[in-house]
Amino acid sequence: MVLACSACPKVNSPSLQLEQVRAGMENAPNNNQKVKKHVHLQERRGSNVSLVLDMSSLGNTEPILSVSTPRDVTVQLLNTASHVLSQKILQQRTWSLEELQEEFAKIPSNFISPEELNIPGRAAKDRYKSILPNPLSRVCLRFADCQEDGCYINANYIRGYAGQEKAYIATQGPMLNTVNDFWMMVWQEEVPLIVMLTKLKEEKEKCICYWPESEATYGPFTIQVQNICKCEEYTTRSFTLQFKDECRTVKHIVFSSWPDQKIPESAKTLLHLVSEVEKILQAAENKGPVVVHCRNWSNWLLYRYADWMPATKRQRRGRHFGDSLPATYRQRWNDTNQ
């Protein structure tokens, strides 16, 4: 009988080898097992709750505010401060010179910058470089053959007292190189009446004569004078304005009683003018805005002042119109023209 020696290595029997093979197969990696995909941090921590930081704990912070330019402040004021007054309140306001002065003093000066009117040839069509139209409401000429530099005119639409849009057009007195533009605007806007609040010449030229003695052509427009009515205070003309085959009637008033760089001492003549304007507009076929101009379209504000006054108030204050205007207006008006 042969005994195994403990010092000698064991001899692998067939059965032992089979067991080792089976054990190796069980411990071998399974090539068919899918490899686990990369897991994001949010999935690994098993929560969708995000981290929120309370910045207020760092101390009070001031909100970031946009910086407003003087022009922005002016536009905001003019767009929000205007409101329609009832007839009763209007009558009360006209009797209080202090309130009129206080209200007028709040009106900001003209902040229009030439950079806001980047139009070729514009400067040559402005009578004064410091009196420019407001870009938000200026009149733009829209004729088909109008070139870029020909579409500009120094004029603005003005709301009526009751709030109606484009009741007036305030413009400067036409110059030699803007007469055609002026009549183009009159035609485009279907103007029924032109009110001129200046003389043609007073020591120096205030406005050129932009209408004919009898008939003349201005650009594509032909103008004929139908009749003339002269009185001590103003002169009224009736024009026939023709463009191609269409004709329109346009009335024209020259209020020659207006003193240069001053205001009328009495409202009587001005109120007669307003009555004449009202009569013309009632009979007019054209329903466009009324064009009002002096040499630089400042005087037209006084015309509207009389237009706002109720008829009964006009009669009462006819002899004291000059005193009813704020002194600040007189000074500012003179400053503007100087």
Sequence and secondary structure as in RCSB ss.txt:
>XXXX:A:sequence
MVLACSACPKVNSPSLQLEQVRAGMENAPNNNQKVKKHVHLQERRGSNVSLVLDMSSLGNTEPILSVSTPRDVTV
QLLNTASHVLSQKILQQRTWSLEELQEEFAKIPSNFISPEELNIPGRAAKDRYKSILPNPLSRVCLRFADCQEDG
CYINANYIRGYAGQEKAYIATQGPMLNTVNDFWMMVWQEEVPLIVMLTKLKEEKEKCICYWPESEATYGPFTIQV
QNICKCEEYTTRSFTLQFKDECRTVKHIVFSSWPDQKIPESAKTLLHLVSEVEKILQAAENKGPVVVHCRNWSNW
LLYRYADWMPATKRQRRGRHFGDSLPATYRQRWNDTNQ
>XXXX:A:secstr
     TTS     HHHHHHHHHHHHHHS  TTS       HHHHTT        GGGG           HHHHHH
HHHHHS     HHHHHHHHH HHHHHHHHHTS      GGG   TT GGG SSTT    TTTEEE   TT  GGG
SEEEEEEE  TT  TTSEEEE    TTTHHHHHHHHHHTT  EEEE S SBSSSBSS   S SSEEEETTEEEEE
EEEEE SS EEEEEEEEETTEEEEEEEEE TT  TTS  S SHHHHHHHHHHHHHHHH S  S EEEESSSS TH
HHHHHHHHS HHHHHHTTT HHHHS HHHHHHHHHHH 
